[in-house]
Amino acid sequence: MNYSFHPAAEAEFLESVGYYESKVPGLGDAFIEEFEALAKLLADSPKARQIELQPDIRRASFHRFPLSIIYREMPGGFQILAVAHDRRRPQYWLGRL
């Protein structure tokens, strides 16, 4: 699976893991597992998700958590621009493009 994080997106991912783990022991691991499963789906079919922002920014939502992976396809994989909450600060990640 070939993906890379924007540095700010990696920080968001790690913060989310810590947050969920602090709420319920083991929930951080569940978040990581769902993230990895979603990342694998995106690696297999990066164009399967609808375009969020032209020309190529897409969103893939988690099932269990109110978060989404905001990403764009890159040669050989995809770049994660944000691990964004679905209901807070819409499109705050635009500065990362």
N, C-alpha and C positions, 0 to 999 in steps of 0.2 A: 504494500500500500504506500503510494508515494504522495505525501502531502507535507506541507510546511505551514508553520504558524507565522502570522504577522506577530512581532514581539508583544504587542498589546493584547492580541488574542490569546497568546500563550498564558499571559498573566491572568486573563479572565478565566481561562480554563482551570488554572491552578487555584484561583480564588473560589471558583464554584465547587471544586472538589473539597477544599477545606471547609467551606460553608456547609455543604450537605453532610460531611463527616461530623461536624460539630453539632449538628441537629440530632442525628441518629447514627450511632456507630454502625458502620457498614454501608451507609447510604452513599458515602463518597466513592466506595468501590463500585456500587451499583451505577453511579453516574459515569465512572470511567468505562465500565463495561458497555453501557449504552452508547457512549461517545465512540468507542472503538468499533462497535457494530455499525453505527451510522457512517463513520468514516470509511469503513470497508465498502458499504453500499455506494457511497459517493465515488470512491476510487474505481469501482466496477462500472458505474454509469454516471459520470459527472453531469451529463446533460439531461438526466431524468427529471430534475427539479425545474420548476418554473422560474423564469427570470424575474428577479426582484427589482433590478435596476439595470437599465441598458448601459453598455452593450452585453455584459456577461456576468453580472453579479447574481448569485442564486442563494436561496435559503432552504435549509433542510431542518425541519423541526424534530426535536426529541419527542418521544411518546410519553415518558413518565415525568419529565421535568419541563417547566415553562420556559425553555430556552431553545435557541436555534443556532445552527452553524451557518454563518454567512461566509460564502466562499466564491472563488472564481477559478475557472479551469486554467491551468498553466501547462506548458509543454512537459509531458511525462507525469502529470498528476494534477493537484489542485492546491491552492493556497487558502488557508483559513484566515479570513479577515477579522472575524469576531465570533465570540461565543456570547450571543446577545439574549437578554431577557425579552420575552415576547411582548411584554406590556409596558416596558419602561424605556424612555429615551429613544424613540424610533429613529433609526438611521444616524445615530451618534457616530457611527463608525465610518461615515463618508470621508473623513479626513485621512483615512488609511489607504485610499485608492492611489 
